[in-house]
């Protein structure tokens, strides 16, 4: 089986491991009448496998049960632009708001516990927009931050991506410990550090989106290696045994003005790697981006305690609002693990 070839079935994942077979469901979530996502940017689950969907509609954090039933919402009027969400082992919810230049920590019910960054005030990097090409220099936290992750020791890592080119490390109390990175394409340099995850062994994985690679670092930012079999990766989830699930934007959506896709480049897809970066499974590629199991603009990904995973897509802002896909194209899919 050729893992680089998209499966002929849109609703299944091409896999070399029997325990990595899934069925896609893009109508799993059920919203109250009259509600809309607009688009979903990120997703996470708590210790009860309740699903928290960060979205750009009127109800920014929508909480669902495993079957997709609506439970409640919170965050109304609170965010400038939802971007990333992470739920820690203590069930604290970290919401990354790129246009507000903050990361905020909440309880599961939406009570604010901690704010990192200054609301509405970007750091000085010389950037003039969310276009990373306008960055002049690396700066302190934050200028359009993108995602947050927690290490096994409880430290926080924030990817500071659109208006900066850095990773910032904080203590669990929110004390800034260190930062690393600068604009560029060399080791330890970034062009939109968009997603971040910490493996069980403490290795920090950064989705360096516009360099189409995942860079790996020690807990203190020393460069280790990189994985390059990815197409503009947006976010990473690493499970308890080190398996990495990667949401890849690909080259059909969200292209910067003046850029073109490489010949034969894939569209949006999801790839699963082992801890050494070997490809285990892959789905999508953008041939049928609105079909179950395929993608237009993958942006967030999370795996629950039962091995099912969820993918969010910024379908409208990445090109749906310009007619590249239909307005009813999915923005959230659930992938249910098949029994082995």
Protein Blocks (a to p, Z undefined) as FASTA:
>chain_A
ZZkbccfbfkbccdfbfklcccddfklbccdehiafkiafbdcddfkopacdddfbfblb
acddfkopafbdehihkafbdcbdcddfkopacdddfknopacdddfkopafbdgdjehi
acdehpabfblklpfbdcdddehiabdcddfkopacdddfklgccdddddfkopafbdcd
dedjbehiaehiabdcddfkopacdddfknopaddddfkopafbdcfbbghifbdcddfk
opacdddebjmgopaehiacdehiacdddddddfkopafbdcejhlammbghiafbdcbd
cddfkopacddddfklnommnopacfkbcfbdcdddddZZ
